[in-house]
Amino acid sequence: MAFLFEYGLFLAKAVTLVVAIGVVVALIVGAGQKSKNESGEVELKDLSKQMQQTKGRFVEQALDKKELKAYHKALKKQQDEQDEGKVFVVDFIGSLDAHEVKNLREEISAILTIADKSKDQVVVNVESGGGVVHGYGLAASQLNRVKLHGLPLTVCVDKVAASGGYMMACVADKIIAAPFAIVGSIGVLAQIPNFNKILKKNDVDFEQITAGEYKRTLTMFGENTEKGREKFKEEIEHTHGLFKSFVAEHRPQLDISKVATGEHWFATYAKSFNLVDEISTSDDVLMSLDKTHQLFKVTYRGKKTLSEKVGLGFSAALERVGVSLWSKVNNARL
């Protein structure tokens, strides 16, 4: 029995050592290959073909021979009439730090190299509750590139496009949202904890040296001053002013004073404020466009090393936990 225990212990140590060596080797190989595969690639998927294949498999089972013949005849006529150009479809599911903008800029750049502004258009599915100002500002600017190149731009919102997400959506020529999608939240939020009292209670000194009166307005560990709070609030108000001006520029039909209160609304109600133009799902939008256009899904896939994959996976898991907790505390539930 003792022999079996010692053998099991030895085996566990051996497996642990092999796994550790494997991880180290993988990291070294990944680091060596990073420079070779750093650029990634843009994938183009024929959505129209995929939709036709799906529909074809269904109708072959559902229709009799006569109906099937009529279907194929109508399908051929539809394909002959698909002469109004291409629709390039992009998905943007944004996180708090908006790191997805890296892929978005590659996708937009690829589209602009081949799109014909006389007959092509772009549809972007946006899903985001917002995040860092500079990240979503850049994401909105990427969508604005489409407009500047003369291509019609439609943004579809199936779930949420609030705050930074709405900053992106408002750039579009047309915003189409599902009935219960959340839009709006044209406001700015900043939160910072302060541990100064805890440090004082435990006789811990905190020193911070800055050059410039407002290099640091509020701090997590020092004692915040009323002057610092006022300056911080002034910076937040300035950011909010830029946000309002941006939305008003792209959607002049809005009463910006009425909608820029930081509130969010379900799309059905938001339509009365002109925050969205139509109520529909992205699925119905694409099915309608497929009757006259060839649909293509554009996706950029960057190359990631093993360490990057592990890091992004851990980061995504933490964010999902945070969003879940926030939803339980703040969101109404049906």
C-alpha positions in Angstrom: 0.0 0.0 0.0 2.9 2.4 0.9 4.5 1.5 -2.4 1.4 2.4 -4.4 1.1 5.7 -2.5 4.8 6.6 -3.2 4.4 5.5 -6.9 1.3 7.7 -7.2 3.1 10.6 -5.7 6.0 10.1 -8.1 3.7 9.9 -11.1 1.9 13.1 -10.1 5.3 14.9 -9.8 6.4 13.5 -13.2 3.1 14.6 -14.9 3.4 18.1 -13.3 7.0 18.4 -14.6 6.1 17.3 -18.1 3.2 19.8 -18.3 5.4 22.6 -17.0 8.1 21.9 -19.6 5.4 21.7 -22.3 4.0 25.2 -21.3 7.4 26.7 -21.3 8.2 25.2 -24.8 4.8 26.4 -26.1 5.5 30.0 -24.8 9.0 30.0 -26.4 7.6 28.7 -29.8 4.7 31.2 -29.6 7.1 34.1 -29.0 9.3 33.0 -31.9 6.4 32.8 -34.3 4.7 36.0 -33.2 6.7 38.2 -35.6 5.9 35.8 -38.5 2.1 35.8 -37.9 1.7 39.2 -36.3 -0.6 40.7 -39.0 -3.5 38.3 -38.9 -6.0 38.1 -41.8 -9.4 39.2 -42.9 -11.9 36.5 -43.7 -14.8 37.0 -46.2 -17.8 34.7 -45.8 -20.6 34.6 -48.4 -23.7 35.0 -46.2 -26.1 34.9 -49.1 -24.8 31.5 -50.2 -25.0 30.3 -46.6 -28.6 31.5 -46.2 -29.6 29.9 -49.5 -28.1 26.6 -48.5 -29.9 26.6 -45.2 -33.2 27.5 -46.8 -32.6 24.9 -49.6 -32.2 22.1 -47.1 -35.4 23.1 -45.4 -37.6 23.5 -48.5 -36.4 20.2 -49.9 -38.0 18.5 -46.9 -41.0 20.8 -46.6 -42.2 21.1 -50.2 -43.6 18.7 -52.7 -42.1 18.3 -56.3 -44.3 21.0 -57.8 -43.7 23.5 -55.1 -40.0 22.7 -55.1 -39.8 23.4 -58.9 -41.5 26.7 -58.4 -39.1 27.6 -55.6 -36.0 26.9 -57.7 -37.5 29.1 -60.5 -38.1 31.9 -58.1 -34.7 31.5 -56.6 -33.0 31.8 -60.0 -35.1 34.9 -60.7 -33.9 36.4 -57.4 -30.3 35.6 -58.2 -30.6 37.3 -61.6 -32.1 40.4 -59.9 -29.2 40.6 -57.3 -27.5 43.4 -59.2 -27.7 46.2 -56.7 -24.2 45.5 -55.3 -22.8 44.0 -52.1 -23.5 44.4 -48.4 -20.6 44.0 -46.1 -21.6 42.9 -42.6 -19.4 43.5 -39.5 -20.1 42.4 -35.9 -18.8 44.5 -33.1 -19.2 43.1 -29.6 -17.5 45.7 -27.4 -16.0 45.2 -23.9 -15.2 47.9 -21.3 -11.7 48.6 -22.7 -12.9 48.5 -26.3 -9.9 46.4 -27.4 -12.1 45.0 -30.2 -11.5 48.3 -32.1 -8.2 46.7 -33.3 -10.1 44.2 -35.3 -12.8 46.7 -36.4 -10.2 49.0 -38.0 -8.8 46.1 -40.0 -12.3 45.1 -41.2 -13.2 48.6 -42.2 -9.9 49.1 -44.0 -10.5 45.9 -45.9 -14.0 46.9 -46.9 -12.9 50.3 -48.1 -10.3 48.8 -50.5 -12.9 46.8 -52.5 -16.3 48.5 -51.9 -18.1 50.4 -54.7 -19.7 53.5 -53.3 -22.2 53.6 -56.2 -23.9 50.4 -55.2 -22.4 48.8 -52.1 -23.2 49.4 -48.4 -22.1 48.4 -44.9 -24.1 46.9 -42.0 -22.6 46.9 -38.6 -24.1 44.9 -35.7 -23.2 46.7 -32.5 -23.5 45.2 -29.1 -22.0 47.2 -26.2 -22.9 49.0 -23.0 -20.0 51.3 -23.4 -16.6 51.7 -21.8 -13.5 53.9 -22.0 -13.9 57.2 -23.8 -10.8 57.0 -26.0 -11.5 53.4 -27.1 -15.1 54.0 -28.1 -14.2 57.4 -29.6 -11.8 55.6 -32.0 -14.5 52.9 -32.7 -16.9 55.6 -33.7 -14.3 57.2 -35.9 -13.7 53.9 -37.6 -17.4 53.7 -38.6 -17.2 57.4 -39.7 -14.6 56.3 -42.2 -17.3 54.4 -44.0 -19.4 57.6 -44.3 -16.5 59.7 -45.4 -15.9 57.2 -48.3 -19.5 57.7 -49.4 -20.8 54.2 -48.5 -24.3 54.0 -46.9 -23.9 52.8 -43.3 -26.6 51.0 -41.2 -26.1 50.0 -37.6 -28.3 47.2 -36.1 -28.8 46.8 -32.4 -30.3 43.6 -31.2 -29.4 43.8 -27.5 -27.7 47.0 -26.3 -25.9 50.0 -27.8 -25.6 52.4 -24.8 -23.1 55.1 -23.9 -20.0 54.3 -26.0 -22.1 51.8 -27.9 -24.5 54.6 -28.9 -21.6 56.9 -29.7 -20.8 54.3 -32.4 -24.4 53.8 -33.5 -25.2 57.5 -34.0 -22.7 57.8 -36.8 -24.8 55.6 -39.0 -27.2 56.8 -41.7 -29.8 54.6 -40.2 -30.1 52.9 -36.7 -32.3 49.8 -36.6 -33.0 48.2 -33.2 -34.9 45.2 -31.9 -38.0 46.2 -29.8 -36.3 45.6 -26.4 -32.8 46.6 -27.3 -31.3 49.2 -24.9 -30.1 52.5 -26.4 -29.1 55.9 -25.1 -27.2 56.5 -21.9 -25.6 59.6 -23.4 -23.7 60.4 -20.2 -20.3 60.0 -18.6 -19.5 58.0 -15.5 -16.3 57.9 -13.4 -15.9 56.0 -10.1 -12.8 55.8 -7.9 -12.5 54.2 -4.4 -10.6 55.9 -1.7 -8.7 53.9 1.0 -7.2 56.9 2.8 -9.2 56.3 6.0 -8.1 52.6 6.1 -4.5 53.6 5.7 -4.7 56.2 8.5 -6.4 53.7 10.8 -3.5 51.3 10.2 -0.8 54.0 10.5 0.2 53.7 6.9 1.6 56.9 5.2 1.0 57.6 1.5 3.1 60.0 -0.5 2.4 61.2 -4.0 4.6 63.7 -5.8 3.3 65.4 -8.9 4.4 68.3 -11.2 1.4 70.4 -12.3 -1.4 71.6 -10.2 -4.0 69.2 -11.7 -1.7 66.3 -12.7 -3.8 64.2 -10.3 -7.2 65.5 -9.1 -8.4 62.5 -7.2 -6.4 59.7 -5.7 -7.2 56.2 -4.4 -4.8 56.4 -1.4 -4.3 60.1 -0.5 -6.8 62.5 1.1 -8.9 64.1 -1.6 -9.6 67.8 -1.5 -12.7 69.7 -2.5 -10.7 71.6 -5.1 -9.6 68.3 -6.6 -13.2 67.0 -6.7 -14.4 70.2 -8.4 -11.7 69.9 -11.1 -12.5 66.2 -11.6 -16.2 67.1 -12.0 -15.2 69.8 -14.5 -13.3 67.2 -16.6 -16.3 64.9 -16.5 -18.6 67.7 -17.7 -16.2 68.6 -20.4 -16.2 65.0 -21.7 -20.0 64.9 -21.5 -20.1 68.1 -23.6 -17.9 66.5 -26.3 -20.2 63.4 -26.3 -23.3 65.6 -26.7 -21.8 67.6 -29.5 -20.7 64.4 -31.3 -24.2 62.9 -31.1 -25.9 66.1 -32.1 -23.6 66.5 -35.1 -24.5 63.0 -36.4 -28.2 63.0 -35.4 -29.4 66.6 -35.7 -33.0 65.4 -35.5 -32.5 64.7 -31.8 -33.5 67.1 -29.0 -30.1 66.6 -27.3 -31.1 68.3 -24.1 -33.9 65.8 -23.7 -31.9 62.6 -24.4 -28.4 63.5 -23.0 -29.4 62.9 -19.4 -27.6 59.6 -19.0 -30.8 57.7 -19.2 -31.3 54.7 -21.4 -34.5 53.4 -23.0 -35.9 50.3 -24.8 -35.8 50.9 -28.5 -39.6 50.9 -29.0 -39.8 53.9 -26.7 -36.5 55.4 -27.9 -37.9 55.7 -31.4 -40.2 58.4 -30.3 -37.1 60.4 -29.3 -35.4 59.7 -32.7 -32.7 57.8 -31.0 -33.4 55.0 -33.5 -35.0 55.0 -37.0 -36.7 51.6 -37.3 -37.7 48.7 -35.1 -36.5 45.4 -36.4 -34.0 42.7 -35.8 -30.7 42.4 -37.6 -31.9 39.0 -39.0 -34.8 40.6 -40.8 -32.7 43.4 -42.1 -30.2 41.0 -43.7 -33.0 38.8 -45.0 -34.5 41.8 -46.7 -31.2 43.0 -48.2 -30.4 39.4 -49.4 -33.3 39.8 -51.9 -31.4 42.4 -53.9 -27.8 42.3 -52.7 -25.0 39.8 -52.2 -24.2 39.6 -48.5 -20.6 39.1 -47.2 -19.5 38.8 -43.6 -16.2 40.5 -42.9 -14.1 39.3 -39.9 -10.5 40.0 -39.0 -8.7 37.3 -37.0 -5.5 38.4 -35.4 -2.8 35.9 -34.6 -2.4 35.3 -30.8 0.4 33.7 -28.9 -0.4 31.2 -26.1 0.3 33.7 -23.4 -2.1 36.2 -25.1 -4.9 33.6 -25.3 -4.5 32.8 -21.6 -4.5 36.4 -20.7 -7.5 37.3 -22.8 -9.4 34.3 -21.5 -8.8 35.3 -17.9 -9.7 39.0 -18.6 -12.9 38.0 -20.4 -13.9 35.7 -17.5 -13.4 38.5 -15.0 -15.4 40.9 -17.2 -18.3 38.4 -17.5 -18.4 38.1 -13.7 -18.4 41.9 -13.3 -21.1 42.4 -15.9 -23.2 39.7 -14.3 -23.0 41.2 -10.8 -23.8 44.7 -12.2 -26.8 43.3 -14.1 -28.2 41.6 -10.9 -27.9 44.8 -8.9 -29.0 47.4 -11.5 -31.1 45.8 -14.2 -34.9 45.2 -14.1 -35.7 41.5 -14.7 -38.7 40.1 -16.5 
